[in-house]
Amino acid sequence: MNGTLKGLRIITNLSCNMVCKFCYQKDKSGKILSPHTLLKELVPYKANTFEYCTIMGGESTLLGYKLGEYIEIGSVMSNNNARLTTNGALLNKELMLYYKQCGLSGLNISIATLQQYNETTGSKLSIDELLEILKQAKEIFPNLRINIALCKENMDGEITQLLRYFIGVLGLNVTICEDIHETYSLIHTTKLMESELIEDTGNGLLFFKHLPSGKKFGYYHHADNYKNTDLIISPLGTFVAWDKFCEAIGYNNEN
């Protein structure tokens, strides 16, 4: 293995097709991680070295079918356990099937709000179009996960409805994510989540039981989420600590 490193995180590019008000990322330039650079950085590691691989941007789907090459590399390095984190706006059935063929094992779609979706993200998608993408995504990737970033747009109470809808109605996996500065947190005030803590993994990932549905969901607590567990390969260099990558990319403190 590779010491304490468990995961591989591939940051394919820094640009994005949305302008989410809560985004931590300041640098949204056109920088792209080339597959050649990715392979070069992985030379010291054998196939299947990592327990998992997360592919993300910016917005990785801006690369279209070229993203397949990154997926293939990530899948080989993680024993076929590569997931893509995306805002989902550019996904369609044909593209998702191609990504799956390239070795993608799972999909994480980031949705922080439905009530204020367009105002918060700048997306041109309607809610109905977004939900249709979720429907298609679940058919292709049954382990589809929704990432909910805590932000002022959902902390007024919508987080309760989001959990009830995504977990209870749609039957999807959910992970709540605190921002890098822990600006918003529900760790000590779980009322909005209607949940109780059932497990602390010790790596910043907590698990809660959603009481209305009886189902489990994840919660990333960033105050304890900077242990050197992932190899992060990005257009700005290679890191082994998420906070160091965030320092390099710059913090957006406007929200």
SVG drawing of the C-alpha trace seen along z (x, -y; Angstrom):
<svg xmlns="http://www.w3.org/2000/svg" viewBox="-42 -39 50 43">
<polyline fill="none" stroke="black" stroke-width="0.4" points="0.0,0.0 1.0,-3.6 1.3,-4.4 -1.6,-6.3 -3.1,-7.3 -6.5,-5.6 -8.0,-7.5 -7.1,-9.1 -8.8,-12.5 -8.5,-13.6 -9.2,-17.3 -9.7,-17.3 -10.2,-21.0 -11.0,-24.3 -13.6,-25.8 -17.4,-25.4 -20.6,-25.9 -22.3,-27.3 -21.8,-30.2 -23.0,-28.8 -23.1,-31.5 -21.7,-29.1 -18.8,-27.8 -15.5,-27.9 -13.4,-27.8 -11.9,-31.2 -9.8,-30.1 -12.2,-29.0 -9.7,-29.5 -9.4,-27.3 -6.6,-25.2 -6.9,-21.5 -5.0,-18.5 -3.6,-16.6 -3.9,-12.8 -0.1,-12.7 0.5,-14.7 -2.0,-12.5 -0.2,-9.3 3.2,-10.8 2.1,-11.6 0.8,-8.1 4.1,-6.4 5.1,-5.6 1.8,-3.8 0.7,-0.4 -2.7,0.5 -5.4,0.9 -3.3,-1.0 -6.2,-3.1 -9.5,-2.0 -11.4,-4.6 -11.1,-7.4 -13.1,-10.6 -13.1,-12.6 -14.2,-16.2 -13.6,-19.8 -14.5,-22.6 -17.0,-20.7 -15.5,-17.6 -18.3,-17.0 -17.2,-20.1 -14.6,-17.7 -17.4,-15.7 -16.3,-12.3 -12.6,-13.2 -13.5,-12.6 -13.5,-8.9 -9.7,-8.8 -9.5,-10.1 -12.2,-7.6 -10.3,-4.7 -7.1,-5.7 -9.0,-6.3 -10.8,-3.0 -7.6,-1.0 -5.9,-2.7 -8.8,-2.1 -9.9,1.4 -12.9,0.3 -14.1,-2.1 -14.1,-5.4 -16.9,-8.0 -17.6,-11.3 -18.8,-14.3 -20.7,-16.8 -23.4,-19.4 -25.2,-17.1 -26.4,-19.8 -24.5,-18.5 -25.3,-14.8 -27.5,-12.8 -28.2,-9.2 -25.7,-8.6 -22.9,-10.3 -23.6,-8.5 -23.6,-5.1 -20.2,-6.0 -18.8,-7.0 -20.0,-3.7 -18.4,-1.8 -15.1,-3.6 -15.2,-2.2 -17.2,-4.7 -18.7,-2.9 -20.8,-5.7 -22.1,-9.2 -22.4,-12.0 -24.6,-14.9 -24.3,-18.1 -27.6,-19.9 -27.8,-22.3 -31.2,-23.7 -34.3,-23.1 -36.4,-26.0 -33.7,-28.5 -31.9,-26.3 -31.7,-28.7 -31.1,-31.8 -28.3,-30.1 -26.5,-28.3 -27.2,-30.4 -28.3,-27.1 -30.6,-27.3 -32.1,-24.0 -35.6,-23.9 -36.3,-21.8 -38.2,-19.3 -35.2,-18.9 -32.9,-18.5 -35.2,-15.8 -35.3,-14.0 -31.5,-13.8 -31.6,-12.3 -34.1,-9.7 -31.9,-8.7 -28.8,-8.8 -30.4,-6.4 -31.3,-4.0 -27.7,-3.8 -26.0,-4.2 -28.3,-2.7 -25.9,-3.9 -26.4,-7.5 -25.6,-9.9 -26.7,-13.5 -24.2,-15.8 -25.9,-18.7 -23.6,-21.6 -24.7,-23.5 -25.2,-27.1 -27.4,-30.1 -29.8,-29.1 -30.8,-25.9 -30.0,-26.6 -33.3,-28.4 -35.1,-25.1 -35.0,-23.7 -32.4,-21.1 -35.2,-19.3 -37.3,-19.1 -34.2,-18.1 -33.5,-15.1 -37.1,-14.0 -37.3,-14.3 -34.0,-12.8 -33.9,-10.0 -37.6,-9.4 -39.3,-10.0 -36.6,-9.3 -34.8,-6.7 -31.3,-8.1 -28.1,-8.1 -27.2,-11.5 -24.2,-13.1 -24.3,-16.6 -21.1,-18.6 -19.9,-21.5 -18.0,-24.3 -14.2,-24.5 -14.5,-27.1 -17.3,-25.3 -19.4,-28.4 -22.6,-26.4 -22.8,-23.2 -25.5,-21.0 -23.3,-18.8 -24.6,-20.1 -28.0,-21.2 -29.5,-18.1 -33.1,-19.3 -33.1,-20.5 -31.9,-17.1 -34.4,-15.2 -31.6,-12.7 -29.4,-11.1 -25.7,-10.4 -25.0,-6.6 -21.3,-6.5 -18.1,-8.6 -15.5,-7.1 -12.7,-9.3 -11.9,-10.8 -14.4,-13.6 -17.2,-11.4 -20.1,-10.9 -23.2,-8.8 -26.7,-9.8 -30.0,-8.0 -32.8,-10.0 -35.6,-9.4 -38.6,-9.9 -37.3,-7.3 -35.1,-5.2 -32.3,-5.3 -28.7,-6.3 -26.9,-9.2 -23.4,-10.7 -22.1,-14.0 -18.7,-15.5 -17.5,-17.5 -14.6,-19.6 -13.3,-20.6 -11.9,-17.1 -11.5,-16.4 -7.9,-17.4 -6.1,-14.2 -3.7,-13.1 -5.8,-10.3 -6.0,-11.2 -3.6,-11.8 -4.9,-14.9 -3.7,-15.4 -4.8,-18.7 -4.0,-21.3 -2.2,-23.3 0.0,-20.4 -0.2,-17.3 -1.2,-17.4 -1.9,-15.0 -4.0,-17.4 -7.3,-18.9 -6.8,-22.1 -3.4,-22.6 -5.2,-22.2 -7.8,-24.7 -5.1,-27.2 -3.6,-26.8 -6.9,-27.3 -7.9,-30.2 -10.9,-30.7 -14.0,-32.5 -15.1,-34.3 -18.0,-36.2 -20.6,-33.9"/>
</svg>
